[in-house]
Amino acid sequence: MRLGGIWDHVGFGFHRYSTDQEWLLPHFEKMLYDQALLMIAYTEGWQVTKNELFKQTVYEIAEYVATSLTHEKGAFYSAQDADSEGEEGKFYVWNEEKISNLSELISDDELTFFTQTFNFEQEGNFEDEATKQLTGNNIPFLKNPLTQSNQDLFNQLRPTIFDCREKEIHPITDDKILTDWNALMITALAKAGSIFDDSNLIDVAVKAYSFISENLFENNHLKHSYKDGDASIDAFADDYAFFIQASLELYEATFDNSYLEKAIELSDTFISLFEDDTTGGYFLTSSTSEELLGRQKQIYDGAIPSSNSVALINFIKLSRLTGITSYEEKAQKIGKTFSTDLIRSGSSITSGLQGIQFIHHRPKEVVIVSNKENSLSLLSEMKELFAPFKVMLLKSAQKSDIERLVPYLKDMQAIDGKTTFYVCSNQSCDKPTTSLSEVIKVLKPY
């Protein structure tokens, strides 16, 4: 996918989907949620493989979102259209005229490098989806990852190539700000910032989170959409589930207790508004919304994960973070409610299956006790490790109110003033250690 035409090699970001099995010809729309979900996938892919192209992709997605999908106050727009001047993909493909314009800005050798490296053909490099005829247009794609020298040369050329394309008429940007899609992007940035130890990515996530908190709440209840200064439509289950997920991810990225507190508060609201008290699970619409054709409830993932799947994972994490077992009971109830679907159609419910894995994979609670302000710098090696079935808590002198939210931390103390780690499972803890390498040994999945 990263090599194919579904990836915008000039302006970055992923197009909506591919219309062929080689990932060459995309539907050219770009969606915020795709950027978020793929950023998470590439971040976790890097954790497993340490493939530098995956890390590069994460940063390039972030750059695309920053330059093309970001509101001046930090929230994220929904999408960019596929069409410009009434033609799908016109902005992104290269015809003879556009290549000629570029030839005036770079040398012949540089132009040859660009067109050959990205597989341009005289007759065009892809077929029209309907007619199956070559179009004469080219979309940049790679057959193999760039060598380091070619990557360096392309890095030098890309700003000029980008500026040449920028002179074209742009696709329209859908500037609605949607709570659920923003929350997915916040989660992705917080996760990437934490794993790559990059405070800039986390700061972007924090700014967007603050925008939602300040502009999309009314009487402590979430709204779904914001545009031109107006927040409208009562939030759906997706909005709550994804914003709770973002709160939990930001807590583990920053150890700012306010995010954990917000996750608890929103989870209780989510339960009161959306829970099906009769058969379990959570409806898409709240109990206060107008019922048109009944309240739907599903576990299947579509273009984005289902709210029930995300809620399942949220509840497991909250239970492990806070010690409040009723949250895990809520998670177990979701699994039982949709157990038939999970067994029969697991490939359509991958987010739900992640939650089931989390429950049954002996998840760990890692508590860091430290009186040192720089304690977070010690954790980068642990955060780089792909160990998805864990939660982390920080008890520190600088953020002392954590015991109010998590009472079981009261008796956990630093050993000899050193940063100390407690690795627990179901709130039953191993002997504390001051050795980070010991913790990593326990957490390492293989």
ZAMARGU-4260 file (C-alpha; in steps of 0.2 Angstrom, whole numbers, plus 5000, padded with zeros to 4 digits):
<rodrens>
0) 5000/5000/5000 | 5014/5012/5005 | 5022/5009/4988 | 5007/5010/4977 | 4997/5024/4970
5) 4984/5023/4984 | 4998/5033/4994 | 5001/5051/4988 | 5020/5051/4986 | 5020/5070/4982
10) 5008/5077/4995 | 5007/5062/5007 | 4992/5054/5015 | 4982/5039/5009 | 4968/5039/4996
15) 4951/5031/5002 | 4953/5014/4994 | 4961/5005/4979 | 4951/4999/4964 | 4963/4986/4959
20) 4973/4972/4968 | 4990/4980/4965 | 4985/4996/4976 | 4989/5006/4960 | 4973/5015/4955
25) 4964/5023/4970 | 4948/5031/4973 | 4956/5048/4976 | 4946/5055/4990 | 4956/5056/5006
30) 4947/5053/5023 | 4953/5058/5040 | 4949/5041/5048 | 4959/5032/5035 | 4974/5043/5040
35) 4971/5039/5058 | 4969/5020/5057 | 4983/5018/5045 | 4994/5029/5057 | 4990/5017/5071
40) 4994/5002/5060 | 5011/5008/5054 | 5016/5013/5071 | 5012/4996/5078 | 5020/4989/5062
45) 5036/4998/5067 | 5035/4992/5085 | 5035/4974/5078 | 5048/4976/5064 | 5058/4992/5067
50) 5055/4995/5048 | 5060/5013/5045 | 5048/5015/5031 | 5034/5012/5043 | 5040/5026/5054
55) 5043/5037/5039 | 5025/5034/5034 | 5018/5039/5051 | 5027/5055/5050 | 5022/5059/5033
60) 5003/5055/5037 | 5005/5067/5051 | 5013/5080/5039 | 4998/5078/5027 | 4985/5080/5041
65) 4994/5095/5047 | 4995/5104/5030 | 4979/5099/5023 | 4966/5094/5036 | 4969/5105/5051
70) 4958/5119/5057 | 4967/5134/5063 | 4963/5130/5081 | 4969/5112/5080 | 4955/5101/5076
75) 4954/5091/5060 | 4943/5092/5045 | 4934/5077/5038 | 4940/5074/5020 | 4947/5080/5004
80) 4936/5076/4988 | 4942/5065/4974 | 4937/5077/4960 | 4943/5094/4954 | 4937/5103/4939
85) 4924/5089/4937 | 4936/5075/4935 | 4941/5062/4948 | 4959/5062/4952 | 4964/5076/4940
90) 4974/5085/4954 | 4984/5070/4958 | 4988/5062/4941 | 5002/5069/4929 | 4998/5072/4911
95) 5010/5079/4898 | 5005/5097/4902 | 5009/5095/4921 | 5025/5086/4917 | 5030/5100/4905
100) 5027/5113/4919 | 5038/5103/4931 | 5052/5102/4918 | 5054/5121/4919 | 5057/5120/4938
105) 5070/5105/4938 | 5084/5099/4927 | 5082/5085/4914 | 5091/5073/4925 | 5080/5076/4939
110) 5064/5075/4929 | 5070/5058/4922 | 5074/5052/4940 | 5056/5057/4945 | 5047/5049/4930
115) 5057/5034/4930 | 5058/5031/4948 | 5039/5032/4950 | 5035/5022/4934 | 5028/5034/4922
120) 5024/5027/4905 | 5022/5036/4888 | 5004/5030/4886 | 5000/5032/4905 | 5002/5019/4919
125) 4984/5014/4923 | 4968/5010/4915 | 4952/5019/4916 | 4941/5009/4929 | 4926/5009/4917
130) 4933/5007/4900 | 4949/4998/4904 | 4958/5009/4892 | 4975/5017/4896 | 4972/5035/4900
135) 4988/5044/4895 | 4989/5050/4914 | 5002/5044/4926 | 5001/5042/4945 | 5017/5040/4955
140) 5020/5023/4962 | 5035/5012/4967 | 5039/4994/4964 | 5052/4993/4978 | 5056/5004/4992
145) 5068/5018/4988 | 5086/5016/4992 | 5093/5028/5004 | 5102/5038/4990 | 5086/5039/4980
150) 5076/5044/4995 | 5088/5058/4999 | 5087/5064/4981 | 5068/5063/4981 | 5067/5072/4998
155) 5077/5087/4989 | 5065/5087/4974 | 5049/5084/4982 | 5045/5102/4988 | 5047/5108/4970
160) 5036/5094/4963 | 5024/5098/4977 | 5024/5116/4973 | 5021/5113/4955 | 5006/5102/4959
165) 4999/5115/4971 | 4996/5127/4956 | 4983/5116/4950 | 4964/5118/4956 | 4963/5109/4972
170) 4949/5096/4977 | 4937/5103/4989 | 4940/5100/5008 | 4926/5095/5018 | 4928/5106/5033
175) 4916/5098/5045 | 4924/5093/5062 | 4917/5076/5067 | 4920/5071/5085 | 4922/5052/5082
180) 4935/5055/5067 | 4944/5068/5077 | 4945/5056/5092 | 4953/5042/5080 | 4966/5055/5074
185) 4970/5060/5092 | 4972/5042/5097 | 4984/5039/5082 | 4995/5054/5086 | 4995/5051/5105
190) 5001/5033/5102 | 5014/5038/5089 | 5020/5052/5100 | 5022/5040/5115 | 5030/5026/5105
195) 5042/5037/5095 | 5045/5048/5111 | 5040/5063/5101 | 5032/5077/5111 | 5027/5087/5095
200) 5015/5073/5090 | 5008/5072/5107 | 5005/5091/5107 | 4995/5090/5091 | 4984/5077/5099
205) 4982/5088/5115 | 4977/5103/5105 | 4964/5094/5095 | 4958/5086/5111 | 4956/5103/5119
210) 4946/5109/5104 | 4934/5095/5106 | 4932/5098/5124 | 4929/5116/5122 | 4918/5117/5107
215) 4909/5100/5106 | 4902/5098/5124 | 4885/5105/5129 | 4879/5102/5147 | 4893/5089/5149
220) 4886/5079/5134 | 4896/5077/5118 | 4890/5084/5101 | 4894/5075/5085 | 4898/5089/5072
225) 4906/5106/5072 | 4906/5118/5057 | 4907/5137/5056 | 4907/5140/5075 | 4891/5129/5077
230) 4891/5112/5086 | 4876/5102/5081 | 4868/5084/5082 | 4869/5074/5098 | 4884/5063/5099
235) 4882/5044/5094 | 4890/5029/5102 | 4905/5031/5091 | 4908/5048/5097 | 4909/5043/5115
240) 4918/5027/5112 | 4932/5035/5102 | 4934/5050/5113 | 4935/5039/5128 | 4948/5029/5118
245) 4958/5045/5114 | 4957/5050/5133 | 4965/5034/5138 | 4978/5035/5125 | 4983/5053/5130
250) 4983/5047/5148 | 4997/5034/5144 | 5006/5046/5132 | 5007/5060/5145 | 5002/5053/5162
255) 4991/5068/5165 | 4978/5062/5177 | 4964/5073/5169 | 4963/5062/5154 | 4960/5047/5165
260) 4947/5056/5175 | 4938/5061/5159 | 4938/5043/5152 | 4930/5038/5168 | 4917/5052/5168
265) 4913/5049/5149 | 4912/5030/5151 | 4899/5032/5165 | 4889/5044/5153 | 4891/5032/5139
270) 4884/5018/5149 | 4869/5028/5155 | 4865/5034/5137 | 4868/5019/5126 | 4868/5003/5136
275) 4855/4990/5131 | 4849/4985/5149 | 4839/4970/5142 | 4851/4960/5131 | 4868/4969/5133
280) 4878/4979/5121 | 4877/4998/5116 | 4865/5006/5104 | 4871/5018/5091 | 4859/5032/5097
285) 4857/5038/5114 | 4841/5035/5125 | 4838/5054/5123 | 4838/5054/5104 | 4822/5054/5094
290) 4818/5036/5088 | 4815/5034/5070 | 4816/5016/5065 | 4822/5009/5081 | 4839/5009/5089
295) 4852/5000/5080 | 4866/4990/5089 | 4880/4981/5080 | 4898/4974/5083 | 4903/4973/5064
300) 4917/4985/5059 | 4914/4996/5043 | 4926/5009/5037 | 4929/5012/5055 | 4928/5001/5070
305) 4911/4998/5079 | 4907/5007/5095 | 4904/4991/5104 | 4921/4984/5099 | 4930/5000/5105
310) 4919/5001/5121 | 4924/4983/5125 | 4943/4987/5124 | 4940/5004/5134 | 4931/4995/5148
315) 4945/4982/5149 | 4958/4995/5150 | 4948/5006/5163 | 4945/4991/5174 | 4964/4987/5174
320) 4969/5005/5176 | 4956/5009/5190 | 4953/4993/5199 | 4935/4995/5196 | 4929/4978/5191
325) 4912/4983/5185 | 4920/4990/5170 | 4927/4973/5165 | 4910/4965/5168 | 4903/4978/5155
330) 4916/4972/5143 | 4912/4953/5147 | 4894/4957/5144 | 4898/4965/5127 | 4908/4949/5122
335) 4893/4938/5127 | 4880/4948/5119 | 4889/4947/5102 | 4897/4930/5105 | 4888/4922/5090
340) 4893/4936/5078 | 4911/4935/5084 | 4912/4916/5082 | 4904/4916/5064 | 4911/4932/5057
345) 4927/4936/5066 | 4935/4943/5051 | 4922/4956/5050 | 4924/4961/5068 | 4943/4962/5070
350) 4942/4976/5083 | 4930/4966/5094 | 4942/4951/5092 | 4956/4963/5098 | 4946/4966/5114
355) 4943/4947/5116 | 4962/4944/5115 | 4965/4958/5128 | 4953/4949/5140 | 4961/4932/5138
360) 4979/4936/5135 | 4984/4939/5154 | 4984/4958/5152 | 4997/4967/5163 | 4996/4983/5173
365) 5012/4992/5174 | 5013/5004/5188 | 5028/5016/5188 | 5032/5025/5205 | 5044/5039/5204
370) 5048/5055/5212 | 5059/5061/5198 | 5052/5074/5185 | 5062/5065/5171 | 5055/5048/5175
375) 5046/5047/5158 | 5062/5047/5148 | 5066/5030/5156 | 5051/5023/5148 | 5055/5025/5129
380) 5062/5007/5128 | 5047/5000/5136 | 5035/5010/5125 | 5044/5004/5109 | 5040/4986/5113
385) 5025/4979/5105 | 5016/4973/5120 | 4998/4978/5116 | 4989/4969/5131 | 4995/4980/5145
390) 4990/4997/5153 | 5002/5009/5162 | 5000/5020/5177 | 5012/5033/5184 | 5012/5038/5203
395) 5023/5053/5205 | 5025/5067/5218 | 5021/5079/5204 | 5004/5071/5200 | 4999/5066/5217
400) 4980/5065/5214 | 4981/5049/5205 | 4977/5039/5221 | 4960/5048/5221 | 4956/5039/5204
405) 4966/5023/5208 | 4965/5019/5226 | 4975/5003/5225 | 4991/5013/5221 | 4991/5020/5239
410) 5003/5007/5246 | 5015/5007/5231 | 5031/5016/5235 | 5048/5020/5227 | 5062/5009/5233
415) 5077/5019/5239 | 5071/5034/5230 | 5073/5025/5213 | 5060/5024/5199 | 5051/5008/5204
420) 5040/4996/5193 | 5026/4985/5199 | 5020/4973/5186 | 5003/4967/5190 | 4989/4956/5183
425) 4971/4957/5190 | 4978/4969/5203 | 4990/4955/5209 | 5007/4961/5208 | 5025/4954/5206
430) 5039/4959/5218 | 5043/4977/5213 | 5059/4981/5204 | 5070/4996/5199 | 5076/4987/5184
435) 5067/4992/5167 | 5075/4977/5158 | 5066/4965/5171 | 5050/4973/5166 | 5053/4972/5148
440) 5057/4953/5150 | 5040/4951/5158 | 5031/4961/5144 | 5040/4954/5129 | 5027/4944/5119
445) 5041/4933/5111
</rodrens>
